[in-house]
Amino acid sequence: MRPLAKSHDESRQPMSLTPINAPFPSTRLRRLRRNPALRGLAAENVLSVDDLIWPIFVMEGDNDAHPIPSMPGVSRLTIDRAVNAAKEARDLGIPAICIFPYVEGSFKTEDCKLAWSADNLSNRATAAIKSAVPEVVVMTDVALDPYNANGHDGIVRDGVIVNDETVEALVKMALAQAAAGSDILGPSDMMDGRIGAMRRALEADGFQDTAILSYSAKYASAFYGPFRDAVGASGALVGDKKTYQMNPANSDEALRLVARDLAEGADMVMVKPGMPYLDICRRVKDQFGVPTYAYQVSGEYAMIAGAGANGWINEEQVMMESLIGFKRAGCDGILTYFAPRAAKLLNG
Ligand SMILES: NCc1[nH]cc(CCC(=O)O)c1CC(=O)O
C-alpha cells in the first residue's frame, strides 16, 4: 500500500507520464482517430460484459413485475421472475447480479429482526437463483433499511443510529445471507467496525470463501431517491443518513475508509454514487490497487433514462459513455441498472 498523499503530490500517481511530442506537424494526434479501427487500436480502456453487476429488486408474489415509476425500464420482480433475470444475466455473460428486497411496511420493525431471518425474501431469492443458475454470482445487501420501521441502515435508539448494536445485527444478517448461498456480501450500511466483525464471524462459521465487497466510500447522496422508492423505504425514512454516510465534500476520508475496510478483511471496495465521484474512484485505485467498483445509482440511472425517454439525449450513447467513464477512472467493474442493455450492445 502506498502512503496516503495529498492530491497535489505526484507520488501517488502510478507512473509519471511525460508525453514527448514532436512539434506540429510531425505530431498530429488526429492520425489515430481517423477511423474506427485505428481508434480501437489506440483505445486505452475497454468496457466488457465482465465488468457489469446487475442490481435487481425482488418482491413477494408469483410471476409478477411492478414497474418503478422513477426508474423507467426497471421493475420489482417476484422470485420466479428474478430467477429468469439471472438466466438472462447468464445468457448475456453478465457475471453477477445484486439483490435488493422490497419489504412491505407491515414487516418493518424497530428491531429489524426480519433482516437475519433465514427465509426472508432476499435469502429465498438468493437460494432460488443459486439453485437454478449456480454460475451467476449473487451479491446481497447487508444493511437494515428494508426491514427498519424508520428506514435507517442502523438500529435507532432515542433518535441516534447506534453503531455497535447495529454491527451485531449486521453480523447475523451477513451469516444468514452466506448460509442462503450469497457469493458476495455488500455491506452498504457505513457503520464502523462491521467489516472486521463480519469477516471474523464468516471464518468462524465455515464461510471462509464468502467475499465482502464493502461499500467503503458511500456518500450521503440525494441520488439514492429512486432506489428508496424501489425498496419501499422513502416513506419510512425519518431524517437523513448524514451521521453515517459520507459528506460529499470529502475525498481524503474516502481513502481512510478504504484503508480501514481492507485492513478489516474486505476483498473488494466500492465508491457510491458513481458519476459525481469519479475522482474518488481514481484516487482509490491509484492508492490501493485493489478490486475497485462504482455504483451507478438509481438517481444517475433516472437522469439518463428520463432524459432519454424525453428525447433530450441519445440514451444508448450516453449510457455507454457513462460506463466507459468508470473504466477510465480506474474501476474494475460497475453496478448499474443498465447492465442488461449495455451487455446486449456489447455482445452486438
Ligand atoms: N442500504 C441502503 C442502500 N443500498 C443501496 C442504496 C442505493 C442504491 C441506488 O440508489 O441505486 C441504498 C440507499 C441508501 O443508502 O439510502
The ligand as an SDF file (V2000), in Angstrom:
LIG
                    3D

 16 16  0  0  0  0  0  0  0  0999 V2000
  -28.5250    0.3580    2.3480 N   0  0  0  0  0  0  0  0  0  0  0  0
  -29.2410    1.1390    1.5140 C   0  0  0  0  0  0  0  0  0  0  0  0
  -28.8520    1.2280    0.0980 C   0  0  0  0  0  0  0  0  0  0  0  0
  -28.2320    0.2580   -0.6250 N   0  0  0  0  0  0  0  0  0  0  0  0
  -28.1140    0.7360   -1.9240 C   0  0  0  0  0  0  0  0  0  0  0  0
  -28.6500    2.0220   -1.9650 C   0  0  0  0  0  0  0  0  0  0  0  0
  -28.7670    2.9510   -3.1330 C   0  0  0  0  0  0  0  0  0  0  0  0
  -28.7270    2.3570   -4.4850 C   0  0  0  0  0  0  0  0  0  0  0  0
  -29.2720    3.2460   -5.5510 C   0  0  0  0  0  0  0  0  0  0  0  0
  -29.6320    4.4140   -5.3340 O   0  0  0  0  0  0  0  0  0  0  0  0
  -29.3360    2.7590   -6.6840 O   0  0  0  0  0  0  0  0  0  0  0  0
  -29.1060    2.3370   -0.6990 C   0  0  0  0  0  0  0  0  0  0  0  0
  -29.8050    3.5930   -0.3900 C   0  0  0  0  0  0  0  0  0  0  0  0
  -29.4690    4.3640    0.7960 C   0  0  0  0  0  0  0  0  0  0  0  0
  -28.3510    4.3030    1.3360 O   0  0  0  0  0  0  0  0  0  0  0  0
  -30.3480    5.0860    1.2370 O   0  0  0  0  0  0  0  0  0  0  0  0
  1  2  1  0
  2  3  1  0
  3  4  1  0
  3 12  2  0
  4  5  1  0
  5  6  2  0
  6  7  1  0
  6 12  1  0
  7  8  1  0
  8  9  1  0
  9 10  2  0
  9 11  1  0
 12 13  1  0
 13 14  1  0
 14 15  2  0
 14 16  1  0
M  END
$$$$
